[in-house]
Amino acid sequence: MSDFVVSARKYRPQTFDTVVGQNSITGTLKSAIKNKHLAQAFLFCGTRGVGKTTTARILAKTINCFNRTENVEACDACDSCVSFNTGNSLNVYELDAASNNSIDDIKRLIDQVRIAPQIGDFKVYIIDEVHMLSTSAFNAFLKTLEEPPKHAIFILATTEKYKIIPTILSRCQIFDFNKIKVKDIADHLAVIATKEGITADPEALHLIAMKADGALRDALSMFDQIVTFSGNTLTFQHVIQNLHVLDYDYYFKIVDYFLKEDIGATLLVLNDILERGFDGHHFINGLAEHFRNLLVCKDVRTAALLEVTESIQERFIEQAKSWEGPVIMRALYALSQTDVNFKSSRNQRLLIEVVLMQLCSLQQEQEKKNP
């Protein structure tokens, strides 16, 4: 069998300091451990792949470590840490509520809670996707959560906080995990690429990070997929091919045709995009995002808001010089209307072609207003 381990598992953070993009949360947890102000119930909320379960495991490992470092991290050498790392710790109990959501499952957990830890100070109960517990299971769990034994700490994780009943929420310290920033994901991928001996273009890693939409686990899965295809050299073109992403060049090119009022060339670019199998709706939203970026680049102070590489940012700044702010606003409005009408349109291609023709005439309309 192959010894290959997916990057999401191989490079799963083992300490608070290696958790990506959640510095405020990890800092608060470290401070709570240091000052011995640990709550007995935590609720970690956030979208998939942002580090909820990983942080819960690190917290469980750190609070039972016998020789914590000055930086409040687990030592990785004591008996407790070794047993945790090998998966043999009796102090950590994990329950996946997506598949164990009945009252009987919670009753078994409650029976476990009564047993004191054999080594260490705490027994930690991590319940993933807690929002999927049944109503009866929530009610059975409530009393234990309200008055747990001193040795018990509960860490609940969920992607849908609004589904959790208020009586549970009121008994937990709530931590909202943010989507991870594109730059943080790209930087993390660059570190992994270096460790794996992979030569990766910054633009390629940045595009993977954007496609991941704030989920580091998704980014790592895409990274593995593209490396499997491309080998030890990962380029921007490899990412575009594998993730079926529209190249920035398409948008820059078509916007230049708008300036030239070249309707024919514009329609040919659209035809090329559709023939390559890209969704028209996706193209319209991408074009709207492009105009948004042009508007942002009109002001030097806001240019830094673009989540793109420096070379792409320079291209946006250069192209933005040819467009006036009011014209960009009208383009955004036209694209927004197309986005709204797209699903209900009987001839979606014609709808896109009409808005592209309108965008080709925007500069001319502006000149008539300002002769």
C-alpha positions in Angstrom: 0.0 0.0 0.0 1.1 3.6 -0.6 2.5 5.6 2.3 1.0 8.8 1.0 -0.7 10.9 3.7 -2.9 13.8 2.6 -1.5 17.3 3.5 -4.6 18.1 5.6 -3.6 15.2 8.0 0.2 15.4 7.6 0.4 19.1 8.4 -2.5 19.3 10.9 -1.4 21.9 13.5 -0.1 20.4 16.7 0.3 23.6 18.8 -1.7 26.8 19.2 1.0 28.8 17.4 0.7 26.7 14.3 -3.1 27.2 13.9 -3.5 29.3 10.8 -5.5 32.6 10.8 -7.2 32.3 14.3 -4.7 34.3 16.4 -7.2 36.0 18.6 -8.9 32.7 19.6 -5.7 30.8 20.3 -4.3 33.8 22.2 -7.4 33.8 24.4 -7.3 30.1 25.1 -3.6 30.2 26.0 -4.3 33.1 28.4 -7.1 31.1 30.0 -4.8 28.1 30.5 -2.0 30.2 31.9 -4.3 32.1 34.3 -6.3 28.9 35.2 -9.6 30.5 34.1 -10.8 27.6 31.9 -14.5 27.4 31.3 -16.1 24.0 31.5 -17.9 24.3 28.2 -16.7 25.9 24.9 -18.6 26.3 21.6 -16.4 26.6 18.5 -18.4 28.0 15.6 -17.4 28.6 12.0 -17.5 27.3 8.4 -15.8 24.1 7.4 -12.0 23.9 7.3 -11.2 26.8 9.6 -9.6 24.8 12.5 -12.4 24.2 15.0 -11.8 20.5 15.7 -8.0 21.0 15.4 -8.1 23.8 18.0 -10.3 21.6 20.2 -7.7 18.8 20.1 -4.8 21.1 20.8 -6.7 22.6 23.8 -7.4 19.0 25.1 -3.8 18.1 24.7 -2.3 21.2 26.3 -4.4 21.4 29.4 -3.3 17.8 30.4 0.3 18.3 29.5 2.6 17.8 32.6 5.4 20.1 31.4 3.9 23.0 29.4 6.3 25.4 27.9 6.6 29.1 28.9 4.6 29.9 25.8 1.7 27.7 27.1 2.2 25.0 24.5 2.2 21.2 25.1 5.7 19.7 25.5 5.1 16.7 23.3 7.3 14.5 25.5 5.4 13.7 28.7 3.2 10.6 29.1 0.0 12.5 28.5 1.3 14.1 25.3 2.7 10.8 24.0 -0.6 9.0 24.6 -2.5 11.8 22.9 -0.2 11.8 19.9 -0.5 8.0 19.5 -4.3 8.1 19.8 -4.3 6.2 23.1 -5.3 8.9 25.5 -8.1 8.0 27.9 -8.6 11.7 28.7 -10.1 12.7 25.3 -13.5 11.4 24.1 -14.6 12.5 20.6 -18.2 12.1 19.4 -19.4 12.9 15.9 -22.9 14.1 16.4 -23.6 13.8 12.7 -23.9 10.0 13.0 -24.3 9.7 16.8 -27.1 12.1 17.5 -29.6 10.0 19.5 -30.5 10.2 23.2 -28.7 6.8 23.7 -25.5 8.2 22.4 -25.6 11.1 24.8 -26.5 8.8 27.7 -23.3 6.8 27.0 -21.3 10.0 27.0 -22.9 11.1 30.3 -21.9 7.7 31.8 -18.3 8.5 30.7 -18.3 11.9 32.3 -18.7 10.4 35.8 -15.3 8.6 35.5 -12.4 10.7 36.7 -9.2 10.9 34.7 -6.5 8.3 35.5 -3.6 10.7 34.6 -3.8 14.5 34.1 -6.4 16.9 35.5 -9.1 16.9 32.9 -11.2 14.7 30.7 -12.2 16.5 27.6 -15.3 15.7 25.5 -15.2 17.0 22.0 -18.6 16.9 20.2 -18.3 17.7 16.5 -21.3 19.0 14.5 -23.2 19.4 17.7 -26.1 21.1 16.0 -27.2 17.7 14.6 -28.1 16.3 18.0 -31.8 15.5 18.3 -34.0 17.6 20.6 -34.2 14.8 23.2 -30.4 14.4 23.1 -29.9 18.1 23.7 -32.3 18.0 26.7 -30.5 14.9 28.1 -27.2 16.7 27.7 -28.4 19.9 29.3 -28.2 18.9 32.9 -24.7 17.5 32.6 -23.5 20.7 30.8 -25.1 22.8 33.5 -23.4 21.0 36.4 -20.4 19.0 35.1 -17.9 17.4 37.4 -14.8 19.5 38.0 -12.6 17.2 35.9 -14.9 17.5 32.8 -14.5 20.0 30.0 -16.8 20.0 27.0 -15.8 21.4 23.6 -18.7 21.6 21.1 -18.0 22.4 17.4 -20.6 23.4 14.9 -20.9 25.0 11.4 -24.5 26.1 12.2 -24.7 27.9 15.5 -28.3 29.1 14.9 -29.5 25.5 15.2 -28.3 25.1 18.8 -30.9 25.8 21.4 -30.4 28.9 23.6 -30.1 27.0 26.8 -27.0 25.3 25.5 -25.6 28.5 24.1 -26.0 30.3 27.5 -23.8 27.6 29.2 -20.8 27.9 26.8 -18.0 30.3 26.1 -18.5 31.0 22.4 -15.7 31.4 19.9 -16.4 32.4 16.4 -13.8 31.2 13.9 -13.2 33.5 11.0 -12.7 32.4 7.4 -9.0 32.2 6.9 -7.6 35.1 4.8 -6.3 34.3 1.3 -2.8 35.6 2.1 -2.6 33.3 5.2 -3.7 30.3 3.2 -1.3 31.1 0.4 1.6 31.6 2.8 0.8 28.3 4.5 0.8 26.5 1.2 4.1 28.0 0.3 5.6 26.6 3.5 4.2 23.1 2.8 5.5 23.3 -0.8 9.0 24.1 0.5 8.9 21.2 2.9 7.7 18.8 0.2 10.4 20.0 -2.3 7.8 21.4 -4.7 8.4 24.5 -6.8 5.2 26.5 -6.8 4.4 29.9 -8.5 3.0 32.4 -6.0 0.2 33.1 -8.4 -0.8 29.5 -8.4 -0.9 29.2 -4.6 -2.8 32.4 -4.4 -5.4 31.1 -6.8 -5.8 27.9 -4.8 -6.3 30.0 -1.7 -9.0 32.1 -3.4 -10.8 29.1 -4.7 -10.8 27.6 -1.1 -13.0 30.4 0.1 -11.5 30.6 3.6 -11.3 26.9 4.2 -7.7 25.7 4.8 -8.7 22.0 4.5 -10.2 22.6 1.1 -7.0 24.5 0.0 -4.8 21.5 1.1 -7.0 19.1 -0.8 -6.8 21.1 -4.0 -3.0 21.5 -3.5 -2.7 17.7 -3.2 -4.8 17.2 -6.3 -2.8 19.6 -8.5 0.6 18.2 -7.2 -0.6 14.7 -8.2 -1.2 16.0 -11.7 1.8 18.4 -12.1 4.5 16.7 -10.1 7.1 18.8 -8.3 6.5 22.0 -10.4 3.2 23.7 -9.7 2.3 26.5 -12.1 -0.6 28.9 -12.6 -1.7 27.1 -15.7 -1.8 23.8 -13.8 -4.2 25.3 -11.3 -6.4 26.8 -14.0 -6.6 23.4 -15.8 -7.3 21.3 -12.7 -9.7 23.6 -10.8 -11.5 24.8 -14.0 -10.9 28.4 -13.1 -11.2 31.3 -15.5 -7.8 33.0 -16.0 -7.4 36.7 -15.0 -6.3 37.3 -18.6 -9.8 36.7 -19.9 -11.2 39.5 -17.8 -8.4 41.9 -18.5 -8.7 41.3 -22.2 -12.5 41.7 -22.4 -12.4 44.9 -20.3 -9.8 46.3 -22.8 -12.3 45.5 -25.6 -15.0 47.4 -23.7 -12.7 50.5 -23.9 -12.2 50.0 -27.6 -15.9 49.5 -28.1 -15.0 46.3 -30.0 -18.3 44.3 -29.8 -17.1 41.6 -32.2 -13.9 40.8 -30.2 -15.9 40.8 -27.0 -18.4 38.3 -28.3 -15.6 36.0 -29.5 -14.0 36.0 -26.0 -17.4 35.0 -24.6 -17.8 32.3 -27.1 -14.3 30.9 -26.3 -15.2 30.9 -22.5 -18.4 29.0 -23.1 -16.8 26.5 -25.5 -14.2 25.7 -22.8 -17.1 24.6 -20.6 -17.3 27.5 -18.2 -20.7 28.5 -16.7 -22.0 31.8 -18.0 -23.3 32.8 -14.6 -19.8 32.2 -13.1 -18.4 34.4 -15.8 -20.8 37.3 -15.1 -20.0 37.1 -11.4 -16.2 37.0 -12.1 -16.6 40.1 -14.4 -18.4 42.0 -11.7 -15.6 41.1 -9.3 -13.1 42.4 -11.8 -14.9 45.8 -12.1 -15.2 45.9 -8.3 -11.4 45.5 -8.1 -10.9 48.3 -10.7 -13.1 50.6 -8.5 -11.1 49.7 -5.5 -7.8 50.5 -7.4 -9.1 54.0 -8.2 -7.9 55.0 -4.7 -4.4 54.2 -3.7 -5.5 53.8 -0.1 -7.9 51.0 -0.9 -5.7 49.1 -3.5 -4.4 47.0 -0.6 -7.9 45.5 -0.2 -7.4 43.4 -3.3 -6.7 39.8 -2.4 -4.4 39.2 -5.3 -0.6 38.9 -5.9 1.5 42.1 -6.4 1.8 41.5 -10.2 -1.9 41.2 -10.6 -2.6 44.2 -8.4 -0.3 46.3 -10.6 -2.3 45.2 -13.7 -5.5 46.3 -12.0 -4.1 49.6 -11.0 -2.9 50.2 -14.6 -6.2 49.2 -16.1 -8.2 51.3 -13.6 -6.5 54.5 -14.9 -8.5 54.1 -18.2 -11.8 54.0 -16.4 -13.7 56.7 -14.6 -15.5 55.9 -11.3 -19.0 56.6 -12.5 -18.5 54.4 -15.5 -17.4 51.5 -13.4 -20.4 52.0 -11.1 -22.7 51.7 -14.1 -21.0 48.6 -15.3 -21.4 47.0 -11.8 -25.1 47.9 -11.9 -25.6 46.3 -15.3 -23.8 43.2 -14.2 -25.8 43.0 -11.0 -29.0 43.2 -12.9 -27.8 40.4 -15.2 -26.9 38.3 -12.2 -30.4 38.7 -10.8 -32.1 37.9 -14.0 -29.9 35.0 -15.1 -31.8 32.0 -13.6 -35.2 33.2 -14.9 -33.9 34.0 -18.4 -35.0 31.6 -21.2 -32.0 32.6 -23.4 -29.1 33.0 -20.9 -26.4 33.4 -23.6 -28.4 36.3 -25.2 -28.7 37.9 -21.8 -24.9 37.9 -21.3 -24.3 39.1 -24.9 -26.7 42.0 -24.4 -24.9 43.2 -21.2 -21.5 42.9 -22.9 -22.7 45.1 -25.7 -24.0 47.6 -23.2 -20.6 47.6 -21.5 -18.9 48.3 -24.8 -20.9 51.6 -25.1 -20.3 52.9 -21.5 -17.3 55.0 -22.4 -19.2 56.6 -25.3 -22.2 57.4 -23.1 -19.9 59.1 -20.6 -18.2 61.2 -23.3 -21.7 62.4 -24.4 -22.5 63.4 -20.8 -19.1 65.2 -20.5 -18.4 66.7 -23.9 
